[in-house]
Amino acid sequence: MKALSLGLAAALALSAGAASAHHAFSMYDNAKYTPLTGVIKTYSWQNPHAMISFVAANGDAWSVECSSPNIIGRKGWSSTSLRSGDKVSIVVHPMKSGEKNALMVSVTTPAGVVLKDKD
């Protein structure tokens, strides 16, 4: 029984490492939360990650990476949550390099609904 438990623990540890190795998010400053307001240019609901092209109020164009549709779908998102032209507020983890790419934290839709990605 003890050998089975150790084997199961080892298998879980190895699979957790493989899952986290799927995609590195180290290029994003996960300690920094940047709020932006602006307009959705495009919203792509596809694997492996949903993507948002966003034009901030100051004119900067951002590319925002979200989790997979499966993950954000369980948090209330859908393929029609955002539309081109929607005026929204978002909070992102920006890239450490300063490029206008980011990791989605949350978005507030025109209807006032807050959709979270990263908690």
PDB file as gemmi writes it, atoms N, CA and C in Angstrom:
CRYST1    1.000    1.000    1.000  90.00  90.00  90.00 P 1                      
ATOM      1  N   MET A   1       0.824  -1.191   0.000  1.00  0.00           N  
ATOM      2  CA  MET A   1       0.000   0.000   0.000  1.00  0.00           C  
ATOM      3  C   MET A   1       0.867   1.254   0.000  1.00  0.00           C  
ATOM      4  N   LYS A   2       1.938   1.213   0.819  1.00  0.00           N  
ATOM      5  CA  LYS A   2       2.832   2.366   0.889  1.00  0.00           C  
ATOM      6  C   LYS A   2       3.512   2.597  -0.460  1.00  0.00           C  
ATOM      7  N   ALA A   3       3.914   1.515  -1.143  1.00  0.00           N  
ATOM      8  CA  ALA A   3       4.553   1.644  -2.452  1.00  0.00           C  
ATOM      9  C   ALA A   3       3.585   2.243  -3.467  1.00  0.00           C  
ATOM     10  N   LEU A   4       2.309   1.857  -3.395  1.00  0.00           N  
ATOM     11  CA  LEU A   4       1.295   2.403  -4.291  1.00  0.00           C  
ATOM     12  C   LEU A   4       1.120   3.898  -4.049  1.00  0.00           C  
ATOM     13  N   SER A   5       1.085   4.309  -2.782  1.00  0.00           N  
ATOM     14  CA  SER A   5       0.937   5.723  -2.437  1.00  0.00           C  
ATOM     15  C   SER A   5       2.132   6.530  -2.926  1.00  0.00           C  
ATOM     16  N   LEU A   6       3.336   5.988  -2.760  1.00  0.00           N  
ATOM     17  CA  LEU A   6       4.529   6.686  -3.228  1.00  0.00           C  
ATOM     18  C   LEU A   6       4.545   6.782  -4.747  1.00  0.00           C  
ATOM     19  N   GLY A   7       4.123   5.711  -5.404  1.00  0.00           N  
ATOM     20  CA  GLY A   7       4.057   5.718  -6.864  1.00  0.00           C  
ATOM     21  C   GLY A   7       3.055   6.744  -7.369  1.00  0.00           C  
ATOM     22  N   LEU A   8       1.909   6.822  -6.729  1.00  0.00           N  
ATOM     23  CA  LEU A   8       0.882   7.794  -7.099  1.00  0.00           C  
ATOM     24  C   LEU A   8       1.383   9.213  -6.861  1.00  0.00           C  
ATOM     25  N   ALA A   9       2.048   9.432  -5.742  1.00  0.00           N  
ATOM     26  CA  ALA A   9       2.593  10.754  -5.435  1.00  0.00           C  
ATOM     27  C   ALA A   9       3.634  11.164  -6.474  1.00  0.00           C  
ATOM     28  N   ALA A  10       4.482  10.226  -6.865  1.00  0.00           N  
ATOM     29  CA  ALA A  10       5.504  10.513  -7.871  1.00  0.00           C  
ATOM     30  C   ALA A  10       4.865  10.837  -9.221  1.00  0.00           C  
ATOM     31  N   ALA A  11       3.853  10.073  -9.597  1.00  0.00           N  
ATOM     32  CA  ALA A  11       3.168  10.317 -10.874  1.00  0.00           C  
ATOM     33  C   ALA A  11       2.510  11.683 -10.880  1.00  0.00           C  
ATOM     34  N   LEU A  12       1.874  12.050  -9.769  1.00  0.00           N  
ATOM     35  CA  LEU A  12       1.231  13.368  -9.689  1.00  0.00           C  
ATOM     36  C   LEU A  12       2.260  14.485  -9.750  1.00  0.00           C  
ATOM     37  N   ALA A  13       3.369  14.303  -9.086  1.00  0.00           N  
ATOM     38  CA  ALA A  13       4.418  15.327  -9.102  1.00  0.00           C  
ATOM     39  C   ALA A  13       4.972  15.516 -10.508  1.00  0.00           C  
ATOM     40  N   LEU A  14       5.186  14.418 -11.221  1.00  0.00           N  
ATOM     41  CA  LEU A  14       5.704  14.511 -12.590  1.00  0.00           C  
ATOM     42  C   LEU A  14       4.692  15.150 -13.527  1.00  0.00           C  
ATOM     43  N   SER A  15       3.432  14.818 -13.386  1.00  0.00           N  
ATOM     44  CA  SER A  15       2.428  15.388 -14.273  1.00  0.00           C  
ATOM     45  C   SER A  15       2.220  16.868 -13.976  1.00  0.00           C  
ATOM     46  N   ALA A  16       2.360  17.296 -12.729  1.00  0.00           N  
ATOM     47  CA  ALA A  16       2.236  18.715 -12.391  1.00  0.00           C  
ATOM     48  C   ALA A  16       3.361  19.503 -13.037  1.00  0.00           C  
ATOM     49  N   GLY A  17       4.543  18.945 -13.056  1.00  0.00           N  
ATOM     50  CA  GLY A  17       5.674  19.611 -13.702  1.00  0.00           C  
ATOM     51  C   GLY A  17       5.455  19.746 -15.194  1.00  0.00           C  
ATOM     52  N   ALA A  18       4.908  18.716 -15.809  1.00  0.00           N  
ATOM     53  CA  ALA A  18       4.643  18.772 -17.247  1.00  0.00           C  
ATOM     54  C   ALA A  18       3.567  19.793 -17.558  1.00  0.00           C  
ATOM     55  N   ALA A  19       2.565  19.885 -16.714  1.00  0.00           N  
ATOM     56  CA  ALA A  19       1.491  20.852 -16.944  1.00  0.00           C  
ATOM     57  C   ALA A  19       2.013  22.272 -16.830  1.00  0.00           C  
ATOM     58  N   SER A  20       2.837  22.540 -15.845  1.00  0.00           N  
ATOM     59  CA  SER A  20       3.348  23.899 -15.698  1.00  0.00           C  
ATOM     60  C   SER A  20       4.369  24.225 -16.776  1.00  0.00           C  
ATOM     61  N   ALA A  21       4.994  23.221 -17.354  1.00  0.00           N  
ATOM     62  CA  ALA A  21       5.968  23.450 -18.411  1.00  0.00           C  
ATOM     63  C   ALA A  21       5.300  23.728 -19.752  1.00  0.00           C  
ATOM     64  N   HIS A  22       3.994  23.493 -19.840  1.00  0.00           N  
ATOM     65  CA  HIS A  22       3.267  23.711 -21.087  1.00  0.00           C  
ATOM     66  C   HIS A  22       3.496  25.116 -21.622  1.00  0.00           C  
ATOM     67  N   HIS A  23       3.401  26.097 -20.768  1.00  0.00           N  
ATOM     68  CA  HIS A  23       3.514  27.469 -21.215  1.00  0.00           C  
ATOM     69  C   HIS A  23       4.137  28.292 -20.102  1.00  0.00           C  
ATOM     70  N   ALA A  24       5.244  28.914 -20.387  1.00  0.00           N  
ATOM     71  CA  ALA A  24       5.897  29.743 -19.389  1.00  0.00           C  
ATOM     72  C   ALA A  24       5.291  31.138 -19.416  1.00  0.00           C  
ATOM     73  N   PHE A  25       4.969  31.643 -18.264  1.00  0.00           N  
ATOM     74  CA  PHE A  25       4.436  32.992 -18.155  1.00  0.00           C  
ATOM     75  C   PHE A  25       5.479  33.917 -17.527  1.00  0.00           C  
ATOM     76  N   SER A  26       6.737  33.511 -17.532  1.00  0.00           N  
ATOM     77  CA  SER A  26       7.785  34.281 -16.868  1.00  0.00           C  
ATOM     78  C   SER A  26       8.072  35.603 -17.567  1.00  0.00           C  
ATOM     79  N   MET A  27       7.602  35.779 -18.792  1.00  0.00           N  
ATOM     80  CA  MET A  27       7.836  37.035 -19.503  1.00  0.00           C  
ATOM     81  C   MET A  27       6.913  38.148 -19.022  1.00  0.00           C  
ATOM     82  N   TYR A  28       5.865  37.768 -18.273  1.00  0.00           N  
ATOM     83  CA  TYR A  28       4.928  38.738 -17.726  1.00  0.00           C  
ATOM     84  C   TYR A  28       5.325  39.105 -16.302  1.00  0.00           C  
ATOM     85  N   ASP A  29       5.069  40.347 -15.931  1.00  0.00           N  
ATOM     86  CA  ASP A  29       5.333  40.801 -14.567  1.00  0.00           C  
ATOM     87  C   ASP A  29       4.093  40.500 -13.731  1.00  0.00           C  
ATOM     88  N   ASN A  30       4.047  39.288 -13.175  1.00  0.00           N  
ATOM     89  CA  ASN A  30       2.871  38.825 -12.439  1.00  0.00           C  
ATOM     90  C   ASN A  30       2.648  39.555 -11.120  1.00  0.00           C  
ATOM     91  N   ALA A  31       3.596  40.373 -10.701  1.00  0.00           N  
ATOM     92  CA  ALA A  31       3.423  41.169  -9.491  1.00  0.00           C  
ATOM     93  C   ALA A  31       2.818  42.536  -9.809  1.00  0.00           C  
ATOM     94  N   LYS A  32       2.758  42.877 -11.092  1.00  0.00           N  
ATOM     95  CA  LYS A  32       2.262  44.190 -11.511  1.00  0.00           C  
ATOM     96  C   LYS A  32       0.873  44.056 -12.129  1.00  0.00           C  
ATOM     97  N   TYR A  33      -0.041  44.880 -11.667  1.00  0.00           N  
ATOM     98  CA  TYR A  33      -1.406  44.915 -12.193  1.00  0.00           C  
ATOM     99  C   TYR A  33      -1.602  46.256 -12.882  1.00  0.00           C  
ATOM    100  N   THR A  34      -1.795  46.233 -14.199  1.00  0.00           N  
ATOM    101  CA  THR A  34      -1.939  47.459 -14.969  1.00  0.00           C  
ATOM    102  C   THR A  34      -3.380  47.611 -15.421  1.00  0.00           C  
ATOM    103  N   PRO A  35      -4.090  48.637 -14.931  1.00  0.00           N  
ATOM    104  CA  PRO A  35      -5.459  48.880 -15.388  1.00  0.00           C  
ATOM    105  C   PRO A  35      -5.438  49.716 -16.674  1.00  0.00           C  
ATOM    106  N   LEU A  36      -6.279  49.345 -17.620  1.00  0.00           N  
ATOM    107  CA  LEU A  36      -6.381  50.057 -18.890  1.00  0.00           C  
ATOM    108  C   LEU A  36      -7.845  50.224 -19.258  1.00  0.00           C  
ATOM    109  N   THR A  37      -8.157  51.285 -19.946  1.00  0.00           N  
ATOM    110  CA  THR A  37      -9.483  51.439 -20.538  1.00  0.00           C  
ATOM    111  C   THR A  37      -9.288  51.645 -22.023  1.00  0.00           C  
ATOM    112  N   GLY A  38     -10.270  51.222 -22.789  1.00  0.00           N  
ATOM    113  CA  GLY A  38     -10.170  51.365 -24.231  1.00  0.00           C  
ATOM    114  C   GLY A  38     -11.213  50.537 -24.946  1.00  0.00           C  
ATOM    115  N   VAL A  39     -10.868  50.147 -26.176  1.00  0.00           N  
ATOM    116  CA  VAL A  39     -11.824  49.488 -27.066  1.00  0.00           C  
ATOM    117  C   VAL A  39     -11.268  48.149 -27.555  1.00  0.00           C  
ATOM    118  N   ILE A  40     -12.132  47.152 -27.561  1.00  0.00           N  
ATOM    119  CA  ILE A  40     -11.774  45.839 -28.114  1.00  0.00           C  
ATOM    120  C   ILE A  40     -11.686  45.950 -29.629  1.00  0.00           C  
ATOM    121  N   LYS A  41     -10.558  45.543 -30.164  1.00  0.00           N  
ATOM    122  CA  LYS A  41     -10.400  45.492 -31.624  1.00  0.00           C  
ATOM    123  C   LYS A  41     -10.845  44.126 -32.129  1.00  0.00           C  
ATOM    124  N   THR A  42     -10.275  43.059 -31.539  1.00  0.00           N  
ATOM    125  CA  THR A  42     -10.698  41.695 -31.865  1.00  0.00           C  
ATOM    126  C   THR A  42     -10.678  40.852 -30.605  1.00  0.00           C  
ATOM    127  N   TYR A  43     -11.524  39.829 -30.606  1.00  0.00           N  
ATOM    128  CA  TYR A  43     -11.590  38.858 -29.515  1.00  0.00           C  
ATOM    129  C   TYR A  43     -11.647  37.491 -30.170  1.00  0.00           C  
ATOM    130  N   SER A  44     -10.633  36.691 -29.911  1.00  0.00           N  
ATOM    131  CA  SER A  44     -10.512  35.381 -30.547  1.00  0.00           C  
ATOM    132  C   SER A  44     -10.683  34.282 -29.506  1.00  0.00           C  
ATOM    133  N   TRP A  45     -11.750  33.521 -29.629  1.00  0.00           N  
ATOM    134  CA  TRP A  45     -12.090  32.419 -28.716  1.00  0.00           C  
ATOM    135  C   TRP A  45     -11.569  31.140 -29.341  1.00  0.00           C  
ATOM    136  N   GLN A  46     -10.306  30.807 -29.084  1.00  0.00           N  
ATOM    137  CA  GLN A  46      -9.708  29.620 -29.704  1.00  0.00           C  
ATOM    138  C   GLN A  46      -8.629  29.048 -28.804  1.00  0.00           C  
ATOM    139  N   ASN A  47      -8.313  27.788 -29.024  1.00  0.00           N  
ATOM    140  CA  ASN A  47      -7.225  27.137 -28.306  1.00  0.00           C  
ATOM    141  C   ASN A  47      -5.911  27.449 -28.993  1.00  0.00           C  
ATOM    142  N   PRO A  48      -4.817  27.492 -28.304  1.00  0.00           N  
ATOM    143  CA  PRO A  48      -4.680  27.115 -26.906  1.00  0.00           C  
ATOM    144  C   PRO A  48      -5.041  28.245 -25.936  1.00  0.00           C  
ATOM    145  N   HIS A  49      -5.138  29.500 -26.431  1.00  0.00           N  
ATOM    146  CA  HIS A  49      -5.470  30.622 -25.560  1.00  0.00           C  
ATOM    147  C   HIS A  49      -6.384  31.593 -26.288  1.00  0.00           C  
ATOM    148  N   ALA A  50      -7.395  32.081 -25.598  1.00  0.00           N  
ATOM    149  CA  ALA A  50      -8.194  33.170 -26.153  1.00  0.00           C  
ATOM    150  C   ALA A  50      -7.289  34.399 -26.216  1.00  0.00           C  
ATOM    151  N   MET A  51      -7.520  35.248 -27.207  1.00  0.00           N  
ATOM    152  CA  MET A  51      -6.684  36.438 -27.389  1.00  0.00           C  
ATOM    153  C   MET A  51      -7.561  37.663 -27.605  1.00  0.00           C  
ATOM    154  N   ILE A  52      -7.068  38.785 -27.133  1.00  0.00           N  
ATOM    155  CA  ILE A  52      -7.766  40.054 -27.306  1.00  0.00           C  
ATOM    156  C   ILE A  52      -6.796  41.070 -27.871  1.00  0.00           C  
ATOM    157  N   SER A  53      -7.202  41.729 -28.959  1.00  0.00           N  
ATOM    158  CA  SER A  53      -6.487  42.908 -29.445  1.00  0.00           C  
ATOM    159  C   SER A  53      -7.254  44.092 -28.892  1.00  0.00           C  
ATOM    160  N   PHE A  54      -6.538  45.002 -28.275  1.00  0.00           N  
ATOM    161  CA  PHE A  54      -7.154  46.063 -27.498  1.00  0.00           C  
ATOM    162  C   PHE A  54      -6.438  47.381 -27.792  1.00  0.00           C  
ATOM    163  N   VAL A  55      -7.199  48.444 -27.999  1.00  0.00           N  
ATOM    164  CA  VAL A  55      -6.610  49.770 -28.185  1.00  0.00           C  
ATOM    165  C   VAL A  55      -6.944  50.602 -26.951  1.00  0.00           C  
ATOM    166  N   ALA A  56      -5.906  50.946 -26.202  1.00  0.00           N  
ATOM    167  CA  ALA A  56      -6.084  51.715 -24.976  1.00  0.00           C  
ATOM    168  C   ALA A  56      -6.496  53.147 -25.303  1.00  0.00           C  
ATOM    169  N   ALA A  57      -7.030  53.828 -24.306  1.00  0.00           N  
ATOM    170  CA  ALA A  57      -7.505  55.201 -24.480  1.00  0.00           C  
ATOM    171  C   ALA A  57      -6.405  56.137 -24.986  1.00  0.00           C  
ATOM    172  N   ASN A  58      -5.145  55.837 -24.666  1.00  0.00           N  
ATOM    173  CA  ASN A  58      -4.040  56.679 -25.129  1.00  0.00           C  
ATOM    174  C   ASN A  58      -3.568  56.310 -26.534  1.00  0.00           C  
ATOM    175  N   GLY A  59      -4.230  55.334 -27.176  1.00  0.00           N  
ATOM    176  CA  GLY A  59      -3.888  54.928 -28.548  1.00  0.00           C  
ATOM    177  C   GLY A  59      -2.957  53.746 -28.658  1.00  0.00           C  
ATOM    178  N   ASP A  60      -2.394  53.291 -27.537  1.00  0.00           N  
ATOM    179  CA  ASP A  60      -1.505  52.126 -27.569  1.00  0.00           C  
ATOM    180  C   ASP A  60      -2.294  50.865 -27.918  1.00  0.00           C  
ATOM    181  N   ALA A  61      -1.761  50.077 -28.838  1.00  0.00           N  
ATOM    182  CA  ALA A  61      -2.375  48.801 -29.215  1.00  0.00           C  
ATOM    183  C   ALA A  61      -1.749  47.695 -28.376  1.00  0.00           C  
ATOM    184  N   TRP A  62      -2.589  46.915 -27.713  1.00  0.00           N  
ATOM    185  CA  TRP A  62      -2.145  45.827 -26.847  1.00  0.00           C  
ATOM    186  C   TRP A  62      -2.626  44.490 -27.394  1.00  0.00           C  
ATOM    187  N   SER A  63      -1.822  43.463 -27.189  1.00  0.00           N  
ATOM    188  CA  SER A  63      -2.221  42.083 -27.440  1.00  0.00           C  
ATOM    189  C   SER A  63      -2.295  41.414 -26.073  1.00  0.00           C  
ATOM    190  N   VAL A  64      -3.482  40.927 -25.730  1.00  0.00           N  
ATOM    191  CA  VAL A  64      -3.703  40.377 -24.395  1.00  0.00           C  
ATOM    192  C   VAL A  64      -4.030  38.896 -24.496  1.00  0.00           C  
ATOM    193  N   GLU A  65      -3.233  38.098 -23.814  1.00  0.00           N  
ATOM    194  CA  GLU A  65      -3.412  36.647 -23.793  1.00  0.00           C  
ATOM    195  C   GLU A  65      -4.276  36.250 -22.613  1.00  0.00           C  
ATOM    196  N   CYS A  66      -5.261  35.405 -22.883  1.00  0.00           N  
ATOM    197  CA  CYS A  66      -6.129  34.869 -21.846  1.00  0.00           C  
ATOM    198  C   CYS A  66      -5.826  33.379 -21.679  1.00  0.00           C  
ATOM    199  N   SER A  67      -6.426  32.779 -20.695  1.00  0.00           N  
ATOM    200  CA  SER A  67      -6.335  31.328 -20.552  1.00  0.00           C  
ATOM    201  C   SER A  67      -7.115  30.663 -21.681  1.00  0.00           C  
ATOM    202  N   SER A  68      -7.122  29.341 -21.697  1.00  0.00           N  
ATOM    203  CA  SER A  68      -7.850  28.612 -22.738  1.00  0.00           C  
ATOM    204  C   SER A  68      -9.354  28.835 -22.588  1.00  0.00           C  
ATOM    205  N   PRO A  69     -10.104  28.708 -23.688  1.00  0.00           N  
ATOM    206  CA  PRO A  69     -11.560  28.832 -23.592  1.00  0.00           C  
ATOM    207  C   PRO A  69     -12.165  27.903 -22.538  1.00  0.00           C  
ATOM    208  N   ASN A  70     -11.611  26.721 -22.378  1.00  0.00           N  
ATOM    209  CA  ASN A  70     -12.111  25.787 -21.372  1.00  0.00           C  
ATOM    210  C   ASN A  70     -12.006  26.381 -19.964  1.00  0.00           C  
ATOM    211  N   ILE A  71     -10.875  26.987 -19.665  1.00  0.00           N  
ATOM    212  CA  ILE A  71     -10.657  27.544 -18.326  1.00  0.00           C  
ATOM    213  C   ILE A  71     -11.510  28.785 -18.104  1.00  0.00           C  
ATOM    214  N   ILE A  72     -11.457  29.743 -19.027  1.00  0.00           N  
ATOM    215  CA  ILE A  72     -12.228  30.966 -18.793  1.00  0.00           C  
ATOM    216  C   ILE A  72     -13.727  30.730 -18.969  1.00  0.00           C  
ATOM    217  N   GLY A  73     -14.092  29.718 -19.752  1.00  0.00           N  
ATOM    218  CA  GLY A  73     -15.511  29.362 -19.883  1.00  0.00           C  
ATOM    219  C   GLY A  73     -16.101  28.936 -18.549  1.00  0.00           C  
ATOM    220  N   ARG A  74     -15.300  28.246 -17.737  1.00  0.00           N  
ATOM    221  CA  ARG A  74     -15.755  27.836 -16.408  1.00  0.00           C  
ATOM    222  C   ARG A  74     -15.845  29.011 -15.448  1.00  0.00           C  
ATOM    223  N   LYS A  75     -15.281  30.151 -15.847  1.00  0.00           N  
ATOM    224  CA  LYS A  75     -15.330  31.357 -15.014  1.00  0.00           C  
ATOM    225  C   LYS A  75     -16.381  32.346 -15.518  1.00  0.00           C  
ATOM    226  N   GLY A  76     -17.199  31.907 -16.479  1.00  0.00           N  
ATOM    227  CA  GLY A  76     -18.296  32.749 -16.944  1.00  0.00           C  
ATOM    228  C   GLY A  76     -18.114  33.398 -18.297  1.00  0.00           C  
ATOM    229  N   TRP A  77     -16.943  33.249 -18.918  1.00  0.00           N  
ATOM    230  CA  TRP A  77     -16.708  33.810 -20.235  1.00  0.00           C  
ATOM    231  C   TRP A  77     -17.406  32.950 -21.291  1.00  0.00           C  
ATOM    232  N   SER A  78     -17.660  33.532 -22.459  1.00  0.00           N  
ATOM    233  CA  SER A  78     -18.161  32.775 -23.603  1.00  0.00           C  
ATOM    234  C   SER A  78     -17.576  33.378 -24.874  1.00  0.00           C  
ATOM    235  N   SER A  79     -17.875  32.756 -25.984  1.00  0.00           N  
ATOM    236  CA  SER A  79     -17.371  33.252 -27.268  1.00  0.00           C  
ATOM    237  C   SER A  79     -17.974  34.600 -27.639  1.00  0.00           C  
ATOM    238  N   THR A  80     -19.042  34.991 -26.958  1.00  0.00           N  
ATOM    239  CA  THR A  80     -19.694  36.274 -27.250  1.00  0.00           C  
ATOM    240  C   THR A  80     -19.573  37.268 -26.098  1.00  0.00           C  
ATOM    241  N   SER A  81     -18.687  37.012 -25.148  1.00  0.00           N  
ATOM    242  CA  SER A  81     -18.527  37.912 -24.001  1.00  0.00           C  
ATOM    243  C   SER A  81     -18.055  39.300 -24.413  1.00  0.00           C  
ATOM    244  N   LEU A  82     -17.213  39.345 -25.424  1.00  0.00           N  
ATOM    245  CA  LEU A  82     -16.660  40.606 -25.903  1.00  0.00           C  
ATOM    246  C   LEU A  82     -16.855  40.692 -27.407  1.00  0.00           C  
ATOM    247  N   ARG A  83     -17.041  41.913 -27.875  1.00  0.00           N  
ATOM    248  CA  ARG A  83     -17.223  42.141 -29.314  1.00  0.00           C  
ATOM    249  C   ARG A  83     -16.339  43.308 -29.750  1.00  0.00           C  
ATOM    250  N   SER A  84     -15.953  43.289 -31.003  1.00  0.00           N  
ATOM    251  CA  SER A  84     -15.203  44.412 -31.563  1.00  0.00           C  
ATOM    252  C   SER A  84     -15.982  45.697 -31.314  1.00  0.00           C  
ATOM    253  N   GLY A  85     -15.287  46.718 -30.856  1.00  0.00           N  
ATOM    254  CA  GLY A  85     -15.925  47.996 -30.591  1.00  0.00           C  
ATOM    255  C   GLY A  85     -16.391  48.192 -29.157  1.00  0.00           C  
ATOM    256  N   ASP A  86     -16.409  47.121 -28.356  1.00  0.00           N  
ATOM    257  CA  ASP A  86     -16.814  47.252 -26.950  1.00  0.00           C  
ATOM    258  C   ASP A  86     -15.823  48.144 -26.204  1.00  0.00           C  
ATOM    259  N   LYS A  87     -16.350  49.093 -25.447  1.00  0.00           N  
ATOM    260  CA  LYS A  87     -15.522  49.921 -24.571  1.00  0.00           C  
ATOM    261  C   LYS A  87     -15.460  49.211 -23.224  1.00  0.00           C  
ATOM    262  N   VAL A  88     -14.250  48.857 -22.811  1.00  0.00           N  
ATOM    263  CA  VAL A  88     -14.072  48.050 -21.605  1.00  0.00           C  
ATOM    264  C   VAL A  88     -12.946  48.606 -20.744  1.00  0.00           C  
ATOM    265  N   SER A  89     -12.909  48.119 -19.525  1.00  0.00           N  
ATOM    266  CA  SER A  89     -11.775  48.337 -18.621  1.00  0.00           C  
ATOM    267  C   SER A  89     -11.156  46.970 -18.392  1.00  0.00           C  
ATOM    268  N   ILE A  90      -9.840  46.902 -18.486  1.00  0.00           N  
ATOM    269  CA  ILE A  90      -9.159  45.637 -18.240  1.00  0.00           C  
ATOM    270  C   ILE A  90      -8.049  45.844 -17.221  1.00  0.00           C  
ATOM    271  N   VAL A  91      -7.670  44.756 -16.588  1.00  0.00           N  
ATOM    272  CA  VAL A  91      -6.505  44.726 -15.707  1.00  0.00           C  
ATOM    273  C   VAL A  91      -5.632  43.600 -16.240  1.00  0.00           C  
ATOM    274  N   VAL A  92      -4.359  43.898 -16.459  1.00  0.00           N  
ATOM    275  CA  VAL A  92      -3.444  42.920 -17.045  1.00  0.00           C  
ATOM    276  C   VAL A  92      -2.134  42.867 -16.267  1.00  0.00           C  
ATOM    277  N   HIS A  93      -1.413  41.761 -16.477  1.00  0.00           N  
ATOM    278  CA  HIS A  93      -0.015  41.657 -16.067  1.00  0.00           C  
ATOM    279  C   HIS A  93       0.785  41.993 -17.332  1.00  0.00           C  
ATOM    280  N   PRO A  94       1.475  43.140 -17.359  1.00  0.00           N  
ATOM    281  CA  PRO A  94       2.216  43.513 -18.569  1.00  0.00           C  
ATOM    282  C   PRO A  94       3.502  42.704 -18.727  1.00  0.00           C  
ATOM    283  N   MET A  95       4.066  42.770 -19.922  1.00  0.00           N  
ATOM    284  CA  MET A  95       5.352  42.112 -20.146  1.00  0.00           C  
ATOM    285  C   MET A  95       6.452  42.875 -19.421  1.00  0.00           C  
ATOM    286  N   LYS A  96       7.423  42.140 -18.930  1.00  0.00           N  
ATOM    287  CA  LYS A  96       8.561  42.744 -18.240  1.00  0.00           C  
ATOM    288  C   LYS A  96       9.369  43.633 -19.185  1.00  0.00           C  
ATOM    289  N   SER A  97       9.370  43.291 -20.468  1.00  0.00           N  
ATOM    290  CA  SER A  97      10.162  44.019 -21.460  1.00  0.00           C  
ATOM    291  C   SER A  97       9.586  45.390 -21.808  1.00  0.00           C  
ATOM    292  N   GLY A  98       8.335  45.628 -21.433  1.00  0.00           N  
ATOM    293  CA  GLY A  98       7.700  46.890 -21.786  1.00  0.00           C  
ATOM    294  C   GLY A  98       6.900  46.834 -23.072  1.00  0.00           C  
ATOM    295  N   GLU A  99       6.994  45.702 -23.801  1.00  0.00           N  
ATOM    296  CA  GLU A  99       6.181  45.545 -25.006  1.00  0.00           C  
ATOM    297  C   GLU A  99       4.711  45.598 -24.635  1.00  0.00           C  
ATOM    298  N   LYS A 100       3.884  45.954 -25.571  1.00  0.00           N  
ATOM    299  CA  LYS A 100       2.445  46.097 -25.325  1.00  0.00           C  
ATOM    300  C   LYS A 100       1.732  44.750 -25.498  1.00  0.00           C  
ATOM    301  N   ASN A 101       2.245  43.746 -24.813  1.00  0.00           N  
ATOM    302  CA  ASN A 101       1.624  42.429 -24.714  1.00  0.00           C  
ATOM    303  C   ASN A 101       1.388  42.176 -23.235  1.00  0.00           C  
ATOM    304  N   ALA A 102       0.324  41.444 -22.935  1.00  0.00           N  
ATOM    305  CA  ALA A 102      -0.005  41.271 -21.527  1.00  0.00           C  
ATOM    306  C   ALA A 102      -0.776  39.980 -21.301  1.00  0.00           C  
ATOM    307  N   LEU A 103      -0.876  39.621 -20.041  1.00  0.00           N  
ATOM    308  CA  LEU A 103      -1.636  38.463 -19.588  1.00  0.00           C  
ATOM    309  C   LEU A 103      -2.888  38.981 -18.885  1.00  0.00           C  
ATOM    310  N   MET A 104      -4.049  38.512 -19.299  1.00  0.00           N  
ATOM    311  CA  MET A 104      -5.329  38.986 -18.768  1.00  0.00           C  
ATOM    312  C   MET A 104      -5.491  38.633 -17.295  1.00  0.00           C  
ATOM    313  N   VAL A 105      -5.949  39.600 -16.524  1.00  0.00           N  
ATOM    314  CA  VAL A 105      -6.354  39.367 -15.139  1.00  0.00           C  
ATOM    315  C   VAL A 105      -7.877  39.421 -15.078  1.00  0.00           C  
ATOM    316  N   SER A 106      -8.452  40.552 -15.537  1.00  0.00           N  
ATOM    317  CA  SER A 106      -9.911  40.684 -15.559  1.00  0.00           C  
ATOM    318  C   SER A 106     -10.325  41.750 -16.566  1.00  0.00           C  
ATOM    319  N   VAL A 107     -11.574  41.667 -16.973  1.00  0.00           N  
ATOM    320  CA  VAL A 107     -12.145  42.662 -17.882  1.00  0.00           C  
ATOM    321  C   VAL A 107     -13.543  43.003 -17.377  1.00  0.00           C  
ATOM    322  N   THR A 108     -13.876  44.290 -17.451  1.00  0.00           N  
ATOM    323  CA  THR A 108     -15.229  44.734 -17.116  1.00  0.00           C  
ATOM    324  C   THR A 108     -15.919  45.083 -18.426  1.00  0.00           C  
ATOM    325  N   THR A 109     -16.990  44.360 -18.722  1.00  0.00           N  
ATOM    326  CA  THR A 109     -17.711  44.517 -19.991  1.00  0.00           C  
ATOM    327  C   THR A 109     -18.522  45.817 -19.984  1.00  0.00           C  
ATOM    328  N   PRO A 110     -19.029  46.227 -21.160  1.00  0.00           N  
ATOM    329  CA  PRO A 110     -19.871  47.426 -21.201  1.00  0.00           C  
ATOM    330  C   PRO A 110     -21.099  47.322 -20.291  1.00  0.00           C  
ATOM    331  N   ALA A 111     -21.574  46.106 -20.025  1.00  0.00           N  
ATOM    332  CA  ALA A 111     -22.729  45.908 -19.144  1.00  0.00           C  
ATOM    333  C   ALA A 111     -22.337  45.941 -17.662  1.00  0.00           C  
ATOM    334  N   GLY A 112     -21.037  46.093 -17.378  1.00  0.00           N  
ATOM    335  CA  GLY A 112     -20.579  46.147 -15.994  1.00  0.00           C  
ATOM    336  C   GLY A 112     -20.241  44.802 -15.394  1.00  0.00           C  
ATOM    337  N   VAL A 113     -20.266  43.752 -16.196  1.00  0.00           N  
ATOM    338  CA  VAL A 113     -19.934  42.407 -15.720  1.00  0.00           C  
ATOM    339  C   VAL A 113     -18.410  42.266 -15.661  1.00  0.00           C  
ATOM    340  N   VAL A 114     -17.908  41.811 -14.514  1.00  0.00           N  
ATOM    341  CA  VAL A 114     -16.466  41.586 -14.362  1.00  0.00           C  
ATOM    342  C   VAL A 114     -16.179  40.128 -14.637  1.00  0.00           C  
ATOM    343  N   LEU A 115     -15.364  39.883 -15.672  1.00  0.00           N  
ATOM    344  CA  LEU A 115     -14.941  38.530 -16.024  1.00  0.00           C  
ATOM    345  C   LEU A 115     -13.491  38.376 -15.602  1.00  0.00           C  
ATOM    346  N   LYS A 116     -13.232  37.391 -14.756  1.00  0.00           N  
ATOM    347  CA  LYS A 116     -11.881  37.163 -14.269  1.00  0.00           C  
ATOM    348  C   LYS A 116     -11.197  36.051 -15.057  1.00  0.00           C  
ATOM    349  N   ASP A 117      -9.892  36.177 -15.178  1.00  0.00           N  
ATOM    350  CA  ASP A 117      -9.084  35.105 -15.748  1.00  0.00           C  
ATOM    351  C   ASP A 117      -8.130  34.638 -14.662  1.00  0.00           C  
ATOM    352  N   LYS A 118      -7.160  35.437 -14.339  1.00  0.00           N  
ATOM    353  CA  LYS A 118      -6.223  35.094 -13.257  1.00  0.00           C  
ATOM    354  C   LYS A 118      -6.782  35.621 -11.949  1.00  0.00           C  
ATOM    355  N   ASP A 119      -6.728  34.805 -10.914  1.00  0.00           N  
ATOM    356  CA  ASP A 119      -7.234  35.244  -9.605  1.00  0.00           C  
ATOM    357  C   ASP A 119      -6.133  35.773  -8.724  1.00  0.00           C  
TER     358      ASP A 119                                                      
END                                                                             
